Amino acid sequence: MTLYSYILVYPEGDTQEAAAELKINQLVDLNGIPLKLPLPTVKMVVYRVSKITKYETRAEVVTRYHLELVRREEMLEYV
């Protein structure tokens, strides 16, 4: 049996378990939940998946999603 784990890595170095797999350049909210475009407002905290790393051992696969904060100026094109 293999255990699959998905971990969010925030820019500050904090980590949190994600609910599901993500894709590169996908926009997520503070809790790692994918956002649907267009965004309702620019007054929200949005992260972009910038890098994905995967570590495999005998009984576990850990996927780490490295996030970067999306600036307000960048968010204007998604509203």
C-alpha positions as CSV (number, residue, x, y, z in Angstrom):
1,M,0.0,0.0,0.0
2,T,1.3,3.4,-0.9
3,L,0.4,6.6,1.0
4,Y,0.1,9.8,-1.1
5,S,0.7,13.2,0.6
6,Y,0.3,16.7,-0.9
7,I,2.1,19.5,1.0
8,L,1.8,23.3,0.4
9,V,5.0,25.2,1.0
10,Y,4.4,28.9,1.5
11,P,7.0,31.6,0.7
12,E,7.7,32.1,4.4
13,G,8.6,28.4,4.8
14,D,5.4,27.3,6.5
15,T,3.8,24.1,5.3
16,Q,0.3,22.8,5.3
17,E,-1.3,19.6,3.9
18,A,-3.3,20.2,0.6
19,A,-6.6,18.5,-0.1
20,A,-5.7,17.4,-3.7
21,E,-3.2,17.6,-6.5
22,L,-2.4,21.0,-8.0
23,K,-0.9,22.0,-11.3
24,I,2.0,24.4,-12.1
25,N,0.9,28.1,-12.4
26,Q,-2.5,27.3,-10.8
27,L,-3.9,30.0,-8.6
28,V,-5.0,29.0,-5.0
29,D,-6.3,30.7,-2.0
30,L,-4.8,30.9,1.5
31,N,-5.8,27.3,2.2
32,G,-4.6,25.8,-1.1
33,I,-8.0,25.5,-2.7
34,P,-7.9,26.2,-6.4
35,L,-9.6,29.4,-7.5
36,K,-11.9,29.8,-10.5
37,L,-11.3,32.6,-12.9
38,P,-12.3,35.4,-13.1
39,L,-11.6,36.4,-9.5
40,P,-14.3,38.2,-7.7
41,T,-12.0,40.9,-6.4
42,V,-8.4,41.9,-6.0
43,K,-8.8,42.2,-2.2
44,M,-7.9,38.6,-1.4
45,V,-4.7,36.6,-0.7
46,V,-3.8,34.6,-3.8
47,Y,-0.8,32.2,-4.3
48,R,0.5,30.7,-7.5
49,V,2.1,27.2,-7.7
50,S,5.6,28.0,-8.8
51,K,7.4,24.7,-8.4
52,I,6.4,21.1,-7.8
53,T,8.8,18.5,-6.2
54,K,8.1,14.9,-5.6
55,Y,9.8,12.5,-3.2
56,E,9.1,8.8,-3.4
57,T,10.0,6.1,-0.9
58,R,9.0,2.5,-0.6
59,A,5.6,3.2,0.9
60,E,5.0,6.9,0.5
61,V,4.9,9.5,-2.3
62,V,5.1,13.2,-1.0
63,T,4.4,15.9,-3.5
64,R,5.4,19.4,-2.4
65,Y,3.8,22.5,-4.0
66,H,5.9,25.6,-3.6
67,L,3.8,28.7,-3.6
68,E,4.5,32.4,-4.5
69,L,2.4,35.3,-3.5
70,V,0.6,37.0,-6.4
71,R,0.8,40.8,-6.2
72,R,-2.2,43.0,-6.6
73,E,-1.0,44.4,-9.9
74,E,-0.8,40.9,-11.4
75,M,-4.2,40.0,-10.0
76,L,-5.9,42.8,-12.0
77,E,-5.6,40.7,-15.2
78,Y,-7.6,37.9,-13.5
79,V,-10.5,40.0,-12.3
